[in-house]
Amino acid sequence: MTDFPQTAAAVPLGRSSLTVFPFSLGGNVFGWTADEAQSFAVLDAYAAAGGNFVDTADFYSAWAPGNQGGESETVLGNWLRSRGNREQILVATKVGQHPEALGLSAANIRSATEASLRRLGIERIDLLYTHRDDPDVPVAEIIGALDELVREGKVREIAASNLSAERLAASLAFSEQEGLAAYVAVQPHYNLVSRGTYEGELAAVVAEHGLSAVPYFALAAGFLTGKYRPGGPSVPSARAEGAARYLADPRAVRVLTAVDTVAAAHQVEPATIAMAWLTAQPTVAAPIASARTVEQLAPLLAATTLQLTTEELDLLDAASA
């Protein structure tokens, strides 16, 4: 039996009504590299440790041979139904990238959301993200469609993933001007080896408006777990190619060395340090990471109660600058 740390304190998500566990369990592996039984085991362990914030998307996992998209939502919905714990779990999903529902037109947002609700087997999505911006669709149309879903009780709060600072600011301004539902969170690509994808203009808009960041790729496609090393053995993983490319980047290798140093001081795995660094960043509420097995979940949960010192944060900042 894997030992998990004591339950971490929940944190508010932006200015919303949601209070979340400071680590969001990524559901991209459900129905892909983790079958239903494996997914259930990870979800059970996450919930047992106090976790309440599961992230999925209507697109997961359309990229896998034989899949069509929606597999992750279906697995999550089956788990919620079998465990009878819907009220204890905050479900976050995304629309706009499903192969049969691409884009953010008002009609597409509605049809995609209703399809997600059916796959999840729930009446209301707690946090609905637009998966990627659709620059051909006016902000007014996107926000208007999302507001309708909130008013109908099909969505509790709204958020945006992969959105520029400019479009985020415009969206928030329109919501305020018209008195409509407003984004409470963003989901950016952000980690120790990819800081420029969030820090700067986007992070400034998030901070100014009191939103929260829920970063994806928190472990850089697995690179920050420490499994991938210069000159090391190949790793049998569906993500190996994406993670291994960091080995050619001297800065990424420097970051991994710093992560190793801090991990040794705390006697934890590198993934724990990478997650703890993200959690310590301004505006970040809950980094997203996935686990195919219960064993992979343990270091992610450990990050929720680990406090890095100022000196350790400075070391990691310097290595990743």
Order of alpha helices (4+ residues) and beta strands (2+ residues): beta-beta-beta-alpha-beta-alpha-beta-beta-beta-alpha-beta-alpha-beta-alpha-beta-alpha-beta-alpha-alpha-alpha-beta-alpha-alpha
